[in-house]
Structure formats: C-alpha cells, structure tokens
Amino acid sequence: SNNDVKRSTYLGGTGNDIAADIENDIDDNIILVGSSSSIDFPVSSQFNSSLLGSSEGVIIKLGSNGETLLSRFLGGLSNDVINAVSIHENGNSVFIG
C-alpha cells in the first residue's frame, strides 16, 4: 500500500535538529531541508562545515537506499533555517529560507 515505510534512518546531533521540508529528486533520492543547532551535526562537506550562528540551515541528500550522499550547513552569522525545497523537472533544486 502507499502507507508502507520505504526507508528509515537517523541523522542529527545533540542539539535541536528540525526538518522543515522533504522532496524526492528525479533519481528518487530524498532531499531534506531544515535547521540545526548541533555542533556535532554530521556534515559531509568541508564547505560551511561548522555552526557560524546559533543555528544553521541544513541540506541533506539521502540515496535511494537511505545512505547519506550529502549533508551540509548553509547560513551565516545569524540564526538560519531552510524552510522549503523545490525540485524542478530538469533536476535542479531551489532552497528557500
């Protein structure tokens, strides 16, 4: 049925980690956005790899088997959050915060 759990995982740190939006891309990967105040949030990219403010926006890409393909902070010196993600038909992603 459509209510069956297809994938499940845990991703986060010791602070407040909040998921705000989720979408599937054209390759059936999951794109998840939100915010984190965890200094130990598991980021996979050296680009913006630490908290600059008390919270950062987060972008997470999970593969079709649930593996983490990308996990990174996005933000500046203030409190940041990414509220939504939109995946276009050509595969490009737009993040709204």
DSSP file with accessible surface (Angstrom, degrees, kcal/mol):
  #  RESIDUE AA STRUCTURE BP1 BP2  ACC     N-H-->O    O-->H-N    N-H-->O    O-->H-N    TCO  KAPPA ALPHA  PHI   PSI    X-CA   Y-CA   Z-CA
    1    1 A S    >         0   0   99      0, 0.0     3,-1.3     0, 0.0     0, 0.0   0.000 360.0 360.0 360.0 170.4    0.0    0.0    0.0
    2    2 A N  T 3   +     0   0  162      1,-0.3     0, 0.0     3,-0.0     0, 0.0   0.620 360.0  63.7 -72.8 -12.1    1.0    3.7   -0.2
    3    3 A N  T 3  S+     0   0  152      2,-0.1    -1,-0.3     3,-0.0     2,-0.1   0.383  73.8 121.2 -94.0   3.7    1.5    3.9    3.5
    4    4 A D  S <  S-     0   0   96     -3,-1.3     2,-0.5     1,-0.1     0, 0.0  -0.423  72.0-113.0 -68.1 140.8    4.3    1.4    3.7
    5    5 A V        +     0   0  124      1,-0.2     3,-0.1    -2,-0.1    -1,-0.1  -0.634  35.5 178.7 -73.0 123.0    7.6    2.6    5.2
    6    6 A K        +     0   0  156     -2,-0.5     2,-0.3     1,-0.3    -1,-0.2   0.775  64.6   5.3 -95.9 -35.0   10.1    2.6    2.3
    7    7 A R        -     0   0   67      2,-0.0    -1,-0.3    59,-0.0     2,-0.3  -0.993  59.1-177.0-148.7 152.5   13.2    4.0    4.1
    8    8 A S        +     0   0  111     -2,-0.3     2,-0.3    -3,-0.1    -3,-0.0  -0.980  15.2 146.6-153.0 138.3   14.1    4.9    7.6
    9    9 A T        -     0   0   86     -2,-0.3     2,-0.4     2,-0.1    58,-0.0  -0.964  36.8-121.8-158.4 170.0   17.3    6.4    9.2
   10   10 A Y        +     0   0  172     -2,-0.3     2,-0.3     2,-0.0    -2,-0.0  -0.987  29.3 167.5-120.4 135.3   18.5    8.7   11.9
   11   11 A L        +     0   0   47     -2,-0.4     2,-0.3     2,-0.1    30,-0.1  -0.934  31.3  81.1-147.5 120.7   20.6   11.8   11.2
   12   12 A G        -     0   0   13     -2,-0.3     2,-0.2    28,-0.1     4,-0.1  -0.976  52.4-118.6 169.5-176.4   21.3   14.5   13.7
   13   13 A G        -     0   0   14     -2,-0.3     4,-0.1     2,-0.2    28,-0.1  -0.436  49.1 -72.2-129.5-153.3   23.4   15.7   16.6
   14   14 A T  S    S+     0   0  116     -2,-0.2     2,-0.1     2,-0.1    24,-0.0   0.500 106.0  65.6 -93.0  -4.1   23.0   16.6   20.3
   15   15 A G  S    S-     0   0   29      1,-0.1     2,-0.7     0, 0.0    -2,-0.2  -0.094 105.9 -56.7 -97.2-159.1   21.2   20.0   19.6
   16   16 A N        -     0   0  121     -4,-0.1    21,-1.5    -2,-0.1     2,-0.5  -0.768  53.6-177.0 -87.1 115.3   17.9   20.9   18.1
   17   17 A D  E     -A   36   0A  53     -2,-0.7     2,-0.4    19,-0.2    19,-0.2  -0.970   4.4-173.6-116.3 123.5   17.6   19.4   14.6
   18   18 A I  E     -A   35   0A 100     17,-2.9    17,-2.2    -2,-0.5     2,-0.5  -0.974  17.7-148.7-127.1 127.3   14.4   20.3   12.7
   19   19 A A  E     +A   34   0A  69     -2,-0.4    15,-0.3    15,-0.2     3,-0.1  -0.808  19.3 172.4 -89.8 129.6   13.2   19.0    9.4
   20   20 A A  E     +     0   0A  49     13,-3.2     2,-0.3    -2,-0.5    14,-0.2   0.725  61.4   2.4-108.1 -31.6   11.1   21.6    7.5
   21   21 A D  E     -A   33   0A  45     12,-1.6    12,-2.3    61,-0.2    -1,-0.4  -0.992  54.6-163.4-156.6 155.7   10.5   20.1    4.1
   22   22 A I  E     +A   32   0A  94     -2,-0.3     2,-0.3    10,-0.2    10,-0.2  -0.997  12.2 168.6-145.3 140.0   11.2   17.0    2.1
   23   23 A E  E     -A   31   0A  82      8,-2.2     8,-3.3    -2,-0.3     2,-0.4  -0.977  30.1-123.8-144.7 157.3   11.1   16.2   -1.6
   24   24 A N  E     -A   30   0A  81     -2,-0.3     6,-0.2     6,-0.2    63,-0.1  -0.880  27.4-142.2 -99.1 137.7   12.2   13.4   -4.0
   25   25 A D    >   -     0   0   20      4,-2.5     3,-1.9    -2,-0.4    64,-0.1  -0.265  36.9 -87.9 -88.3-176.3   14.5   14.3   -6.8
   26   26 A I  T 3  S+     0   0  104      1,-0.3    -1,-0.1    62,-0.2    63,-0.0   0.682 128.8  53.5 -69.7 -15.2   14.4   12.8  -10.3
   27   27 A D  T 3  S-     0   0  111     64,-0.1    -1,-0.3     2,-0.1    37,-0.2   0.204 120.6-106.5 -99.6  12.5   16.7   10.0   -9.3
   28   28 A D  S <  S+     0   0   82     -3,-1.9     2,-0.2     1,-0.3    -2,-0.1   0.684  74.3 142.1  67.8  19.7   14.5    9.0   -6.3
   29   29 A N        -     0   0   19     36,-0.1    -4,-2.5    34,-0.1     2,-0.5  -0.585  52.8-118.8 -79.5 156.0   16.9   10.5   -3.8
   30   30 A I  E     -AB  24  62A  25     32,-2.7    32,-2.8    -6,-0.2     2,-0.5  -0.858  20.8-161.4 -99.8 129.1   15.4   12.3   -0.8
   31   31 A I  E     -AB  23  61A   8     -8,-3.3    -8,-2.2    -2,-0.5     2,-0.4  -0.958  13.7-177.2-108.7 121.5   16.2   16.0   -0.3
   32   32 A L  E     -AB  22  60A  39     28,-2.8    28,-2.7    -2,-0.5     2,-0.3  -0.955   1.7-177.0-122.5 134.5   15.6   17.1    3.2
   33   33 A V  E     +AB  21  59A   1    -12,-2.3   -13,-3.2    -2,-0.4   -12,-1.6  -0.924  25.2 102.6-130.1 158.4   16.0   20.7    4.5
   34   34 A G  E     -AB  19  58A   0     24,-1.5    24,-1.8    -2,-0.3    48,-1.7  -0.896  59.0 -67.3 171.5-136.1   15.6   22.4    7.9
   35   35 A S  E     -AB  18  57A  15    -17,-2.2   -17,-2.9    22,-0.3     2,-0.3  -0.962  29.1-163.5-148.5 160.7   17.9   23.7   10.6
   36   36 A S  E     -AB  17  56A   0     20,-2.2    20,-2.5    -2,-0.3   -19,-0.2  -0.996  20.0-174.8-147.2 142.5   20.3   22.5   13.3
   37   37 A S        +     0   0   40    -21,-1.5     2,-0.6    -2,-0.3   -20,-0.1   0.129  54.6 122.1-113.7  15.8   21.9   23.9   16.4
   38   38 A S    >   -     0   0    1    -22,-0.3     3,-1.3   -23,-0.2    13,-0.1  -0.691  49.4-162.1 -84.9 120.4   24.0   20.8   16.8
   39   39 A I  T 3  S+     0   0  149     -2,-0.6    -1,-0.2     1,-0.3    12,-0.1   0.723  96.8  48.5 -70.8 -16.5   27.8   21.4   16.9
   40   40 A D  T 3  S+     0   0   79      2,-0.1    -1,-0.3    10,-0.1   -28,-0.1   0.108  76.0 143.8-108.9  21.6   28.2   17.7   16.2
   41   41 A F    <   -     0   0   12     -3,-1.3     2,-1.4     1,-0.1   -28,-0.1  -0.406  61.7-111.6 -59.9 132.2   25.7   17.5   13.3
   42   42 A P        -     0   0   56      0, 0.0     2,-0.3     0, 0.0    -1,-0.1  -0.506  44.0-179.8 -75.9  92.3   27.2   15.1   10.8
   43   43 A V        -     0   0   41     -2,-1.4    29,-0.2     6,-0.2     6,-0.1  -0.709  20.4-162.0 -90.3 146.2   28.2   17.2    7.8
   44   44 A S        +     0   0   70     27,-3.3     2,-0.4    -2,-0.3    28,-0.2   0.365  69.0  68.6-106.9   2.4   29.8   15.5    4.7
   45   45 A S        -     0   0   19     26,-0.8    28,-0.2     2,-0.2    -2,-0.0  -0.966  66.3-146.0-127.7 138.6   31.2   18.7    3.2
   46   46 A Q  S >  S+     0   0  169     -2,-0.4     3,-1.0     2,-0.1     2,-0.5   0.714  78.0 100.1 -72.1 -19.5   34.1   20.9    4.3
   47   47 A F  T 3  S-     0   0  122      1,-0.3    26,-0.4     2,-0.1    -2,-0.2  -0.564 109.0 -13.8 -67.9 118.4   32.1   23.9    2.8
   48   48 A N  T 3  S+     0   0   32     -2,-0.5    25,-0.9     1,-0.1    -1,-0.3   0.943  87.8 161.8  54.1  54.5   30.4   25.6    5.7
   49   49 A S    <   +     0   0   43     -3,-1.0     2,-0.3    23,-0.1    -6,-0.2   0.391  49.9  51.4 -92.8   3.9   31.1   22.6    8.0
   50   50 A S  S    S-     0   0   68     -4,-0.1     2,-0.2    23,-0.1   -11,-0.1  -0.959  92.8 -89.2-138.2 158.8   30.6   24.3   11.4
   51   51 A L        +     0   0   37     -2,-0.3    -2,-0.1     1,-0.2     3,-0.1  -0.455  33.9 178.2 -64.7 129.3   28.0   26.5   13.1
   52   52 A L  S    S+     0   0   81     24,-0.3     2,-0.2    -2,-0.2    -1,-0.2   0.695  73.7  19.8-100.4 -30.8   28.5   30.2   12.4
   53   53 A G  S    S-     0   0   17     25,-0.2    25,-0.2    23,-0.2    26,-0.1  -0.455 106.4 -79.1-116.8-163.8   25.4   31.3   14.3
   54   54 A S  S    S+     0   0   76     23,-0.2     2,-0.3     1,-0.2    25,-0.1   0.716 117.2  15.0 -78.1 -16.4   23.4   29.6   17.0
   55   55 A S        -     0   0   24     23,-0.3    25,-1.4   -18,-0.0     2,-0.3  -0.987  69.8-158.9-150.9 152.0   21.6   27.6   14.3
   56   56 A E  E     -B   36   0A   0    -20,-2.5   -20,-2.2    -2,-0.3    19,-0.2  -0.929  27.2-107.4-126.5 152.3   22.3   26.9   10.6
   57   57 A G  E     -BC  35  74A   0     17,-1.6    17,-2.6    -2,-0.3     2,-0.4  -0.481  38.8-149.7 -69.2 148.5   20.2   25.8    7.7
   58   58 A V  E     -BC  34  73A   5    -24,-1.8   -24,-1.5    15,-0.2     2,-0.4  -0.969  14.9-165.7-126.2 144.2   20.8   22.2    6.7
   59   59 A I  E     -BC  33  72A  14     13,-2.3    13,-2.3    -2,-0.4     2,-0.4  -1.000  13.9-178.3-123.9 127.0   20.6   20.4    3.3
   60   60 A I  E     -BC  32  71A   7    -28,-2.7   -28,-2.8    -2,-0.4     2,-0.5  -0.989  11.4-166.3-129.5 134.6   20.6   16.6    3.3
   61   61 A K  E     -BC  31  70A  66      9,-2.8     8,-3.1    -2,-0.4     9,-1.7  -0.985   8.5-168.6-122.3 119.7   20.5   14.3    0.4
   62   62 A L  E     -BC  30  68A  17    -32,-2.8   -32,-2.7    -2,-0.5     6,-0.2  -0.900  19.2-125.5-108.0 136.3   19.8   10.6    1.0
   63   63 A G    >   -     0   0    0      4,-3.4     3,-2.5    -2,-0.4   -33,-0.1  -0.150  35.4 -93.2 -72.2 173.6   20.2    8.0   -1.6
   64   64 A S  T 3  S+     0   0   56      1,-0.3    -1,-0.1   -37,-0.2   -35,-0.0   0.702 128.9  49.5 -65.2 -16.6   17.6    5.5   -2.7
   65   65 A N  T 3  S-     0   0  142      2,-0.1    -1,-0.3   -58,-0.0   -36,-0.1   0.274 124.8-100.9-101.1   6.7   18.9    3.0   -0.2
   66   66 A G  S <  S+     0   0   17     -3,-2.5    -2,-0.1     1,-0.3     2,-0.1   0.410  75.1 142.2  92.8  -2.6   18.9    5.6    2.7
   67   67 A E        -     0   0   81      1,-0.1    -4,-3.4    -5,-0.1     2,-0.6  -0.433  59.0-108.9 -73.3 146.9   22.6    6.3    2.6
   68   68 A T  E     +C   62   0A  64     -6,-0.2    -6,-0.2     1,-0.2     3,-0.1  -0.670  39.6 170.7 -78.0 115.9   23.7    9.9    3.2
   69   69 A L  E     +     0   0A  83     -8,-3.1     2,-0.3    -2,-0.6    -7,-0.2   0.746  69.9   4.4 -92.7 -30.9   25.0   11.4   -0.1
   70   70 A L  E     +C   61   0A  51     -9,-1.7    -9,-2.8     2,-0.0    -1,-0.4  -0.975  56.3 171.8-155.9 139.7   25.3   15.0    1.1
   71   71 A S  E     +C   60   0A   0     -2,-0.3   -27,-3.3   -11,-0.2   -26,-0.8  -0.884  22.0 151.6-150.5 117.4   24.9   16.8    4.4
   72   72 A R  E     -C   59   0A  68    -13,-2.3   -13,-2.3    -2,-0.3     2,-0.2  -0.992  39.9-118.5-149.6 154.0   25.9   20.4    4.8
   73   73 A F  E     -C   58   0A   3    -25,-0.9     2,-0.3   -26,-0.4   -15,-0.2  -0.615  23.5-170.2 -82.4 152.3   25.2   23.6    6.7
   74   74 A L  E     +C   57   0A  70    -17,-2.6   -17,-1.6    -2,-0.2     2,-0.3  -0.923  40.7  71.6-144.8 116.4   24.0   26.7    4.8
   75   75 A G        -     0   0   29     -2,-0.3     2,-0.1   -19,-0.2   -19,-0.1  -0.982  57.0-114.2 168.0-171.4   23.9   30.1    6.6
   76   76 A G        -     0   0   28     -2,-0.3   -24,-0.3     2,-0.2   -23,-0.2  -0.214  60.1 -49.7-129.0-142.8   25.7   32.9    8.1
   77   77 A L  S    S+     0   0  145     -2,-0.1   -23,-0.2   -25,-0.1     2,-0.1   0.575 112.1  62.8 -82.9 -11.5   26.3   34.6   11.4
   78   78 A S  S    S-     0   0   86    -25,-0.2     2,-0.5     1,-0.1   -23,-0.3  -0.341 106.1 -67.0 -99.6-174.1   22.6   34.8   12.5
   79   79 A N        -     0   0  110    -26,-0.1     2,-0.3   -25,-0.1   -23,-0.2  -0.658  61.7-171.1 -75.1 124.9   20.0   32.1   13.1
   80   80 A D        +     0   0   42    -25,-1.4     2,-0.3    -2,-0.5   -44,-0.3  -0.907  15.5 173.4-124.8 149.3   19.3   30.4    9.8
   81   81 A V        -     0   0   54     -2,-0.3     2,-0.6   -24,-0.1   -24,-0.2  -0.989  26.6-139.6-148.8 145.3   16.8   27.9    8.5
   82   82 A I        -     0   0    8    -48,-1.7    15,-0.3    -2,-0.3   -62,-0.2  -0.966  21.3-176.3-104.8 117.1   15.9   26.5    5.1
   83   83 A N        +     0   0   84     13,-2.1     2,-0.3    -2,-0.6    14,-0.2   0.720  57.6   9.6 -88.6 -25.5   12.1   26.3    5.1
   84   84 A A  E     -D   96   0B  27     12,-1.9    12,-2.8   -63,-0.1     2,-0.4  -0.994  51.3-154.4-155.4 156.3   11.4   24.6    1.7
   85   85 A V  E     -D   95   0B   4     -2,-0.3     2,-0.4    10,-0.2    10,-0.2  -0.988   8.9-166.0-132.5 141.6   13.0   22.8   -1.2
   86   86 A S  E     -D   94   0B  52      8,-2.3     8,-2.5    -2,-0.4     2,-0.6  -0.999   7.4-154.5-128.6 129.8   11.6   22.6   -4.8
   87   87 A I  E     -D   93   0B  32     -2,-0.4     6,-0.2     6,-0.2     2,-0.1  -0.921  15.1-146.5-105.4 120.5   12.9   20.1   -7.3
   88   88 A H    >   -     0   0   89      4,-2.9     3,-2.3    -2,-0.6   -62,-0.2  -0.410  28.0-105.7 -82.2 162.5   12.4   21.2  -11.0
   89   89 A E  T 3  S+     0   0  192      1,-0.3    -1,-0.1     2,-0.1    -2,-0.0   0.795 120.6  57.7 -58.9 -27.2   11.8   18.8  -13.8
   90   90 A N  T 3  S-     0   0  107      2,-0.1    -1,-0.3     1,-0.1    -2,-0.0   0.471 122.2-105.1 -84.4  -0.2   15.4   19.3  -15.1
   91   91 A G  S <  S+     0   0   25     -3,-2.3    -2,-0.1     1,-0.3     2,-0.1   0.303  75.1 136.7  97.7 -10.2   16.7   18.1  -11.7
   92   92 A N        -     0   0  101     -5,-0.1    -4,-2.9   -67,-0.0     2,-0.4  -0.446  43.9-141.2 -70.5 145.5   17.8   21.5  -10.3
   93   93 A S  E     -D   87   0B  47     -6,-0.2     2,-0.4    -2,-0.1    -6,-0.2  -0.873   9.6-160.5-109.5 142.4   17.0   22.2   -6.7
   94   94 A V  E     -D   86   0B  65     -8,-2.5    -8,-2.3    -2,-0.4     2,-0.4  -0.986   8.3-157.6-120.8 128.5   15.8   25.5   -5.2
   95   95 A F  E     -D   85   0B  74     -2,-0.4     2,-0.5   -10,-0.2   -10,-0.2  -0.912   3.8-162.0-109.2 133.5   16.2   26.1   -1.5
   96   96 A I  E      D   84   0B  86    -12,-2.8   -13,-2.1    -2,-0.4   -12,-1.9  -0.953 360.0 360.0-119.5 126.1   14.0   28.7    0.3
   97   97 A G              0   0   77     -2,-0.5   -15,-0.2   -15,-0.3   -17,-0.0  -0.802 360.0 360.0-137.5 360.0   15.0   30.1    3.7
